[in-house]
């Protein structure tokens, strides 16, 4: 059965053809791109080279003119994505929004290629991997230093709730527990309430504008420069959340030494007192959110089940290393149970898909 977005594709292509047209009758090659973790769909449009004809090979270095067509089914999310993108893109490194038909959810975006950070680290030396992460840490510091000023006055600031302890408890810890239903585990959520409330009492100041999904699959290198993608979840919150997303990313097992160097690189641009302590406190919530997301996506039949093993493994570690010697015995017992079930279901690595 044809999905709603698939049924919209012909109209979206017709619209994009008019917007991106350079020669009368020019037609693009259409290549679906990954993006199934959200409701949006992405397609690379490669416009024909008049000297080679429409059927010429697709160039990996995108020497042919190309753009990305995004189709978004959620009007509210589309509004946030476009408004924040227009404002943040004035000074921060995001793909340019070339054209938009917001009513129909059609967007034409600058094509930044295929060099996502999670892909780059798989083919890089340890030194290159470190250097990539130092560049990205500085990119994040620039975002945090400028983003709040850039979005001031946006009506969409009212759409995304601020990141507060109450938000963390409901939307991170609660989301995690609801997601674990996918694994058919036996547990009493009420027995985890007290530990979840303690985890959620995080430092939320100073307040800045965070990305909220600043991880390796949302970072892409183009012509040697890194750009951020998928900013529709951005909101007011603590800087440590984005750092946790980057440094405790289930897609990349980052060395402790590189984490320390990234934190130092970030602080050279945007110093913040007690940032390391805040980072240690918020990392469990970020990993709980990621684990919950993988469960919900796997339940929809999408290939994110293998990510549960690294996410749960890192979550257990940061809970055991939590500051102030706080104990989370019920949570750790549940995570151990979930990890055993995930290993049974997914005895392979998330590196096997990208």
HUPE-V610753 format. One record per residue. N is the residue number from 0. RES is the residue in one letter. PSI is psi in radians with two decimals (NA if undefined). Layout:
n:N res:RES psi:PSI
n:N res:RES psi:PSI
This chain:
n:0 res:X psi:2.41
n:1 res:X psi:2.29
n:2 res:X psi:2.91
n:3 res:X psi:-0.72
n:4 res:X psi:-0.71
n:5 res:X psi:-0.63
n:6 res:X psi:-0.39
n:7 res:X psi:-0.26
n:8 res:X psi:-0.79
n:9 res:X psi:-0.74
n:10 res:X psi:-0.66
n:11 res:X psi:-0.70
n:12 res:X psi:-0.69
n:13 res:X psi:-0.75
n:14 res:X psi:-0.83
n:15 res:X psi:-0.60
n:16 res:X psi:-0.64
n:17 res:X psi:-0.77
n:18 res:X psi:-0.76
n:19 res:X psi:0.11
n:20 res:X psi:2.31
n:21 res:X psi:-0.55
n:22 res:X psi:2.45
n:23 res:X psi:2.28
n:24 res:X psi:0.03
n:25 res:X psi:2.34
n:26 res:X psi:2.49
n:27 res:X psi:2.66
n:28 res:X psi:2.43
n:29 res:X psi:2.11
n:30 res:X psi:1.97
n:31 res:X psi:2.47
n:32 res:X psi:2.77
n:33 res:X psi:2.61
n:34 res:X psi:0.38
n:35 res:X psi:-0.15
n:36 res:X psi:-0.34
n:37 res:X psi:3.11
n:38 res:X psi:-0.16
n:39 res:X psi:2.72
n:40 res:X psi:2.54
n:41 res:X psi:2.49
n:42 res:X psi:2.28
n:43 res:X psi:2.24
n:44 res:X psi:2.02
n:45 res:X psi:1.99
n:46 res:X psi:2.48
n:47 res:X psi:2.46
n:48 res:X psi:1.95
n:49 res:X psi:-0.47
n:50 res:X psi:-0.31
n:51 res:X psi:-0.28
n:52 res:X psi:2.83
n:53 res:X psi:-0.54
n:54 res:X psi:0.28
n:55 res:X psi:2.65
n:56 res:X psi:2.58
n:57 res:X psi:2.21
n:58 res:X psi:2.25
n:59 res:X psi:-0.46
n:60 res:X psi:0.22
n:61 res:X psi:0.69
n:62 res:X psi:-0.47
n:63 res:X psi:2.65
n:64 res:X psi:2.25
n:65 res:X psi:2.66
n:66 res:X psi:2.92
n:67 res:X psi:2.27
n:68 res:X psi:2.16
n:69 res:X psi:2.34
n:70 res:X psi:2.08
n:71 res:X psi:2.16
n:72 res:X psi:-0.20
n:73 res:X psi:1.86
n:74 res:X psi:-0.67
n:75 res:X psi:-0.80
n:76 res:X psi:-0.67
n:77 res:X psi:-0.74
n:78 res:X psi:-0.78
n:79 res:X psi:-0.85
n:80 res:X psi:-0.79
n:81 res:X psi:-0.78
n:82 res:X psi:-0.87
n:83 res:X psi:-0.68
n:84 res:X psi:-0.75
n:85 res:X psi:-0.73
n:86 res:X psi:-0.85
n:87 res:X psi:-0.60
n:88 res:X psi:-0.17
n:89 res:X psi:-0.59
n:90 res:X psi:-0.37
n:91 res:X psi:2.82
n:92 res:X psi:1.65
n:93 res:X psi:2.73
n:94 res:X psi:2.47
n:95 res:X psi:2.42
n:96 res:X psi:1.89
n:97 res:X psi:-0.75
n:98 res:X psi:2.75
n:99 res:X psi:2.44
n:100 res:X psi:1.48
n:101 res:X psi:-0.58
n:102 res:X psi:-0.66
n:103 res:X psi:-0.11
n:104 res:X psi:0.55
n:105 res:X psi:2.30
n:106 res:X psi:2.38
n:107 res:X psi:2.19
n:108 res:X psi:2.62
n:109 res:X psi:2.38
n:110 res:X psi:2.02
n:111 res:X psi:0.21
n:112 res:X psi:-2.65
n:113 res:X psi:0.04
n:114 res:X psi:1.14
n:115 res:X psi:2.62
n:116 res:X psi:-0.71
n:117 res:X psi:-0.50
n:118 res:X psi:-0.67
n:119 res:X psi:-0.73
n:120 res:X psi:-0.39
n:121 res:X psi:-0.37
n:122 res:X psi:0.31
n:123 res:X psi:2.74
n:124 res:X psi:2.84
n:125 res:X psi:-0.64
n:126 res:X psi:-0.75
n:127 res:X psi:-0.75
n:128 res:X psi:-0.82
n:129 res:X psi:-0.80
n:130 res:X psi:-0.68
n:131 res:X psi:-0.80
n:132 res:X psi:-0.58
n:133 res:X psi:-0.68
n:134 res:X psi:-0.74
n:135 res:X psi:-0.63
n:136 res:X psi:-0.68
n:137 res:X psi:-0.63
n:138 res:X psi:-0.76
n:139 res:X psi:-0.72
n:140 res:X psi:-0.71
n:141 res:X psi:-0.76
n:142 res:X psi:-0.91
n:143 res:X psi:-0.53
n:144 res:X psi:-0.46
n:145 res:X psi:-0.43
n:146 res:X psi:-0.71
n:147 res:X psi:-0.72
n:148 res:X psi:-0.65
n:149 res:X psi:-0.52
n:150 res:X psi:0.03
n:151 res:X psi:2.35
n:152 res:X psi:-0.08
n:153 res:X psi:2.26
n:154 res:X psi:-0.35
n:155 res:X psi:-0.17
n:156 res:X psi:-0.42
n:157 res:X psi:-0.22
n:158 res:X psi:-0.74
n:159 res:X psi:2.05
n:160 res:X psi:2.52
n:161 res:X psi:2.64
n:162 res:X psi:1.84
n:163 res:X psi:2.97
n:164 res:X psi:-0.64
n:165 res:X psi:-0.75
n:166 res:X psi:-0.77
n:167 res:X psi:-0.73
n:168 res:X psi:-0.78
n:169 res:X psi:-0.78
n:170 res:X psi:-0.20
n:171 res:X psi:-1.10
n:172 res:X psi:-0.81
n:173 res:X psi:-0.70
n:174 res:X psi:-0.69
n:175 res:X psi:-0.86
n:176 res:X psi:-0.70
n:177 res:X psi:-0.67
n:178 res:X psi:-0.60
n:179 res:X psi:-0.23
n:180 res:X psi:-0.45
n:181 res:X psi:-0.55
n:182 res:X psi:0.05
n:183 res:X psi:0.81
n:184 res:X psi:2.72
n:185 res:X psi:1.94
n:186 res:X psi:2.75
n:187 res:X psi:1.90
n:188 res:X psi:-0.56
n:189 res:X psi:-0.49
n:190 res:X psi:-0.24
n:191 res:X psi:-0.03
n:192 res:X psi:-0.82
n:193 res:X psi:-0.72
n:194 res:X psi:-0.68
n:195 res:X psi:-0.69
n:196 res:X psi:-0.68
n:197 res:X psi:-0.73
n:198 res:X psi:-0.59
n:199 res:X psi:-0.18
n:200 res:X psi:1.24
n:201 res:X psi:2.73
n:202 res:X psi:2.13
n:203 res:X psi:0.32
n:204 res:X psi:2.63
n:205 res:X psi:2.66
n:206 res:X psi:2.20
n:207 res:X psi:-3.06
n:208 res:X psi:1.92
n:209 res:X psi:2.74
n:210 res:X psi:-0.77
n:211 res:X psi:0.04
n:212 res:X psi:0.85
n:213 res:X psi:1.33
n:214 res:X psi:3.01
n:215 res:X psi:-0.44
n:216 res:X psi:-0.18
n:217 res:X psi:0.34
n:218 res:X psi:2.27
n:219 res:X psi:2.46
n:220 res:X psi:2.31
n:221 res:X psi:2.08
n:222 res:X psi:0.70
n:223 res:X psi:0.02
n:224 res:X psi:2.42
n:225 res:X psi:2.48
n:226 res:X psi:2.70
n:227 res:X psi:2.51
n:228 res:X psi:2.94
n:229 res:X psi:1.17
n:230 res:X psi:0.17
n:231 res:X psi:-0.31
n:232 res:X psi:0.12
n:233 res:X psi:2.58
n:234 res:X psi:3.02
n:235 res:X psi:2.32
n:236 res:X psi:-3.00
n:237 res:X psi:2.48
n:238 res:X psi:-0.58
n:239 res:X psi:-0.43
n:240 res:X psi:-0.82
n:241 res:X psi:-0.63
n:242 res:X psi:-0.69
n:243 res:X psi:-0.69
n:244 res:X psi:-0.67
n:245 res:X psi:-0.81
n:246 res:X psi:-0.41
n:247 res:X psi:0.78
n:248 res:X psi:2.13
n:249 res:X psi:-0.35
n:250 res:X psi:-0.38
n:251 res:X psi:2.15
n:252 res:X psi:1.66
n:253 res:X psi:2.39
n:254 res:X psi:2.56
n:255 res:X psi:-0.65
n:256 res:X psi:-0.70
n:257 res:X psi:-0.65
n:258 res:X psi:-0.78
n:259 res:X psi:-0.75
n:260 res:X psi:-0.65
n:261 res:X psi:-0.74
n:262 res:X psi:-0.70
n:263 res:X psi:-0.74
n:264 res:X psi:-0.72
n:265 res:X psi:-0.79
n:266 res:X psi:-0.38
n:267 res:X psi:-0.45
n:268 res:X psi:-0.71
n:269 res:X psi:1.48
n:270 res:X psi:2.49
n:271 res:X psi:2.25
n:272 res:X psi:2.50
n:273 res:X psi:0.44
n:274 res:X psi:-0.70
n:275 res:X psi:-0.70
n:276 res:X psi:-0.75
n:277 res:X psi:-0.68
n:278 res:X psi:-0.76
n:279 res:X psi:-0.53
n:280 res:X psi:-0.54
n:281 res:X psi:-0.29
n:282 res:X psi:-0.71
n:283 res:X psi:-0.62
n:284 res:X psi:-0.71
n:285 res:X psi:-0.76
n:286 res:X psi:-0.56
n:287 res:X psi:-0.74
n:288 res:X psi:-0.78
n:289 res:X psi:-0.74
n:290 res:X psi:-0.78
n:291 res:X psi:-0.71
n:292 res:X psi:-0.76
n:293 res:X psi:-0.67
n:294 res:X psi:-0.83
n:295 res:X psi:-0.69
n:296 res:X psi:-0.74
n:297 res:X psi:-0.60
n:298 res:X psi:-0.48
n:299 res:X psi:0.04
n:300 res:X psi:0.21
n:301 res:X psi:2.68
n:302 res:X psi:0.95
n:303 res:X psi:-0.01
n:304 res:X psi:-0.75
n:305 res:X psi:-0.40
n:306 res:X psi:-0.25
n:307 res:X psi:-0.65
n:308 res:X psi:-0.93
n:309 res:X psi:-0.62
n:310 res:X psi:-0.82
n:311 res:X psi:-0.65
n:312 res:X psi:-0.80
n:313 res:X psi:-0.65
n:314 res:X psi:-0.78
n:315 res:X psi:-0.71
n:316 res:X psi:-0.82
n:317 res:X psi:-0.49
n:318 res:X psi:-0.72
n:319 res:X psi:-0.49
n:320 res:X psi:0.17
n:321 res:X psi:2.48
n:322 res:X psi:2.86
n:323 res:X psi:0.35
n:324 res:X psi:0.57
n:325 res:X psi:2.41
n:326 res:X psi:2.48
n:327 res:X psi:1.06
n:328 res:X psi:-0.71
n:329 res:X psi:-0.72
n:330 res:X psi:-0.75
n:331 res:X psi:-0.64
n:332 res:X psi:-0.71
n:333 res:X psi:-0.74
n:334 res:X psi:-0.73
n:335 res:X psi:-0.71
n:336 res:X psi:-0.77
n:337 res:X psi:-0.68
n:338 res:X psi:-0.71
n:339 res:X psi:-0.74
n:340 res:X psi:-0.71
n:341 res:X psi:-0.68
n:342 res:X psi:-0.57
n:343 res:X psi:-0.74
n:344 res:X psi:-0.58
n:345 res:X psi:1.31
n:346 res:X psi:0.65
n:347 res:X psi:3.00
n:348 res:X psi:2.60
n:349 res:X psi:-0.22
n:350 res:X psi:-0.21
n:351 res:X psi:-0.09
n:352 res:X psi:2.63
n:353 res:X psi:NA
